[in-house]
C-alpha cells in the first residue's frame, strides 16, 4: 500500500526557496494546496515534486520580492 509523505510549511519554504506569502498565494490560486493536519498545513511530497519539475510562473515567484521592497 502506498503511503503519501508530507512536508510542513517550513520544510517546503526551504526546499522551494520561497516565503510564506508565496505559499499562501499558490494555495489561493490552486497551484500548491496544503492539507490541514490538526492546525498545521502539510504539503504532499508528490505535489512539491510537481512544482519543482513544472516550473513556476515568474509573477508568482516574484510576489515576495515585491512585498519586501
Secondary structure, 3 states (H helix, E strand, C coil): CCCCCEEEHHHHHHHHCCCHHHHHHHHHHCCCCCEEECCEEEEEHHHHHHHHHHCCCHHHHCHHHHHHC
